[in-house]
């Protein structure tokens, strides 16, 4: 468990250099995080990111890994829906689409 914490701390410490290696502009990263410029640079300097912010930052730092994780998370939710019986047949979906298209004409 200590190794996990140490690895996380290293990631947080490395965020400034990892962001420098991306092709994203920092202004875009700030807007995606929903934080001000002053807050962003303070967190960058002090490493006071929340875990949710670190996960959002991984979208820019390691996009393949981030989107793989996001996809796996969606698959898990779909499997839960399947187990709970929250299913809609293809025929019903097609009927709903057709009804929606006909109602917008």
Secondary structure per residue as TSV (DSSP state, phi and psi in degrees):
chain	resnum	aa	ss	phi	psi
A	1	X	-	360.0	-36.8
A	2	X	H	-61.0	-39.6
A	3	X	H	-62.1	-36.9
A	4	X	H	-62.9	-45.2
A	5	X	H	-63.8	-43.3
A	6	X	H	-63.3	-41.3
A	7	X	H	-63.5	-41.5
A	8	X	H	-63.7	-44.4
A	9	X	H	-62.1	-39.1
A	10	X	H	-63.5	-41.7
A	11	X	H	-59.9	-47.5
A	12	X	H	-60.9	-42.7
A	13	X	H	-64.8	-31.7
A	14	X	H	-86.9	-4.8
A	15	X	H	-54.3	-45.8
A	16	X	H	-56.2	-47.4
A	17	X	H	-71.7	-34.4
A	18	X	H	-65.8	-39.0
A	19	X	H	-67.4	-34.1
A	20	X	H	-62.9	-27.6
A	21	X	T	-83.4	-8.9
A	22	X	S	-87.0	167.3
A	23	X	S	-95.4	6.5
A	24	X	S	-84.2	143.8
A	25	X	-	-79.1	141.9
A	26	X	H	-63.1	-29.7
A	27	X	H	-61.4	-39.6
A	28	X	H	-66.8	-42.5
A	29	X	H	-60.7	-44.2
A	30	X	H	-59.2	-45.3
A	31	X	H	-65.9	-36.3
A	32	X	H	-68.2	-32.9
A	33	X	H	-79.2	-21.6
A	34	X	T	74.1	34.9
A	35	X	-	-125.0	158.1
A	36	X	-	-75.9	165.4
A	37	X	H	-60.6	-43.7
A	38	X	H	-63.2	-43.7
A	39	X	H	-64.9	-42.7
A	40	X	H	-59.0	-49.7
A	41	X	H	-69.1	-31.5
A	42	X	H	-65.6	-45.7
A	43	X	H	-65.5	-36.7
A	44	X	H	-62.9	-41.3
A	45	X	H	-74.2	-43.3
A	46	X	H	-93.7	-15.1
A	47	X	T	69.2	35.7
A	48	X	-	-98.9	43.0
A	49	X	-	-75.5	144.7
A	50	X	-	-79.3	163.4
A	51	X	H	-63.1	-36.0
A	52	X	H	-63.9	-39.4
A	53	X	H	-66.6	-38.4
A	54	X	H	-63.6	-42.4
A	55	X	H	-61.4	-43.1
A	56	X	H	-64.4	-36.9
A	57	X	H	-65.9	-30.9
A	58	X	H	-63.6	-22.8
A	59	X	H	-59.6	-31.1
A	60	X	H	-96.2	-35.1
A	61	X	H	-78.5	-43.0
A	62	X	S	-137.1	70.2
A	63	X	H	-59.2	-39.1
A	64	X	H	-62.1	-46.2
A	65	X	H	-64.7	-41.0
A	66	X	H	-62.7	-48.7
A	67	X	H	-69.9	-29.9
A	68	X	H	-64.5	-45.6
A	69	X	H	-61.4	-44.8
A	70	X	H	-62.2	-42.9
A	71	X	H	-63.4	-44.5
A	72	X	H	-63.0	-36.9
A	73	X	H	-63.8	-42.7
A	74	X	H	-65.7	-37.2
A	75	X	H	-63.5	-41.3
A	76	X	H	-61.0	-42.0
A	77	X	H	-65.0	-39.4
A	78	X	H	-64.8	-40.2
A	79	X	H	-64.8	-37.5
A	80	X	H	-64.2	-43.5
A	81	X	H	-60.3	-41.4
A	82	X	H	-61.9	-44.9
A	83	X	H	-65.5	-33.0
A	84	X	H	-82.0	-4.3
A	85	X	T	80.8	16.6
A	86	X	-	-82.7	75.1
A	87	X	-	-121.9	150.2
A	88	X	-	-129.4	128.8
A	89	X	-	-68.3	156.8
A	90	X	H	-59.0	-39.5
A	91	X	H	-61.0	-42.0
A	92	X	H	-67.8	-40.4
A	93	X	H	-61.3	-47.0
A	94	X	H	-62.3	-39.7
A	95	X	H	-63.8	-43.7
A	96	X	H	-62.1	-41.0
A	97	X	H	-64.5	-45.4
A	98	X	H	-61.5	-42.6
A	99	X	H	-64.2	-40.7
A	100	X	H	-64.6	-43.8
A	101	X	H	-64.6	-38.9
A	102	X	H	-69.1	-33.0
A	103	X	H	-75.7	-18.2
A	104	X	T	-94.7	-0.1
A	105	X	-	-78.3	360.0
